[in-house]
Amino acid sequence: MSRNVLVTGGGTGIGRAIAARFARAGEQLTITGRRAALLAGTARDLGAHHVAFDASDPRAVDAALAELPAVVDVLVNAAGASIQPVVQPGSLPEVSELWIANLRANLPRLST
């Protein structure tokens, strides 16, 4: 009996690799991501359902709920991004600033 698996950020990178593993195992797979065309190609390659939306935007998530499985047995949150510095941080305060910028990029509702 297969499970309903939902992988956010399933179009590329680690999310795609995780989604591919579930697809090979015969699970009912849904992948999500922001880039609709890229996501559609990955879904076609994996035999998955796809729903394009920005998982960091609560309104977009709410709007996408009707297209997502009513029951999710396995949820993998692989959506995220890394801010790449123009120059490598040279001091501990610069490393801290970059780390906080990455955290804010991935948790936009984070208060200061």
TANOR-V658952 format. One record per residue. N is the residue number from 1. PHI is phi in degrees with one decimal (none if undefined). D_CENTER is the distance of its C-alpha to the mean C-alpha in Angstrom with 1 decimal. Layout:
BEGIN
n | phi | d_center
N | PHI | D_CENTER
N | PHI | D_CENTER
END
This chain:
BEGIN
n | phi | d_center
1 | none | 25.5
2 | -83.8 | 21.8
3 | -105.3 | 19.1
4 | -86.1 | 16.4
5 | -114.7 | 13.1
6 | -119.5 | 9.8
7 | -120.0 | 6.6
8 | -77.7 | 3.3
9 | 67.9 | 2.1
10 | -83.1 | 5.7
11 | -82.7 | 7.8
12 | -145.7 | 8.7
13 | 56.4 | 9.6
14 | -62.0 | 9.2
15 | -59.7 | 6.4
16 | -65.1 | 9.1
17 | -62.2 | 11.8
18 | -65.1 | 10.9
19 | -61.3 | 10.7
20 | -61.6 | 13.9
21 | -63.7 | 15.6
22 | -65.4 | 15.2
23 | -62.8 | 16.4
24 | -63.5 | 19.4
25 | -81.8 | 20.2
26 | 83.5 | 20.7
27 | -77.2 | 18.1
28 | -79.8 | 17.3
29 | -111.1 | 13.8
30 | -124.1 | 11.4
31 | -116.0 | 8.2
32 | -129.8 | 6.4
33 | 178.1 | 5.6
34 | -85.9 | 8.3
35 | -95.9 | 10.7
36 | -58.2 | 12.7
37 | -65.4 | 15.0
38 | -62.8 | 12.9
39 | -62.4 | 10.7
40 | -62.3 | 14.2
41 | -64.8 | 15.6
42 | -63.6 | 13.1
43 | -60.9 | 13.7
44 | -62.8 | 17.4
45 | -61.4 | 17.4
46 | -95.6 | 16.0
47 | 70.9 | 17.8
48 | -111.6 | 14.8
49 | -84.9 | 14.4
50 | -134.9 | 11.8
51 | -137.8 | 11.2
52 | -91.5 | 10.3
53 | -168.9 | 9.7
54 | -92.0 | 8.5
55 | -67.7 | 7.0
56 | -86.7 | 9.3
57 | -108.3 | 12.2
58 | -55.9 | 13.9
59 | -67.7 | 16.1
60 | -66.8 | 13.4
61 | -62.0 | 12.0
62 | -59.5 | 15.6
63 | -67.0 | 16.5
64 | -85.5 | 13.9
65 | -54.9 | 15.2
66 | -64.6 | 18.1
67 | -91.9 | 16.1
68 | -92.3 | 14.1
69 | -59.0 | 16.1
70 | -66.3 | 18.7
71 | -123.6 | 18.4
72 | -117.7 | 15.4
73 | -85.7 | 16.9
74 | -133.2 | 14.0
75 | -118.0 | 10.6
76 | -119.5 | 8.1
77 | -92.8 | 5.7
78 | -108.0 | 4.2
79 | -71.3 | 2.2
80 | 167.0 | 5.8
81 | -146.9 | 9.0
82 | -124.7 | 12.5
83 | -78.7 | 15.6
84 | -93.9 | 18.1
85 | -71.6 | 21.7
86 | -68.3 | 24.4
87 | -127.7 | 26.7
88 | -66.8 | 26.2
89 | -59.9 | 26.9
90 | -105.4 | 30.5
91 | -141.9 | 31.0
92 | -60.0 | 29.5
93 | -60.8 | 29.1
94 | -68.3 | 27.2
95 | -62.2 | 24.8
96 | -60.8 | 24.4
97 | -61.0 | 23.8
98 | -65.3 | 21.0
99 | -61.3 | 19.4
100 | -66.5 | 19.7
101 | -61.8 | 18.4
102 | -64.8 | 15.1
103 | -61.5 | 15.0
104 | -65.5 | 15.8
105 | -64.5 | 13.2
106 | -96.6 | 10.4
107 | -130.8 | 12.7
108 | -62.3 | 14.5
109 | -93.7 | 16.8
110 | -65.8 | 18.2
111 | -85.6 | 21.9
112 | -90.5 | 24.1
END
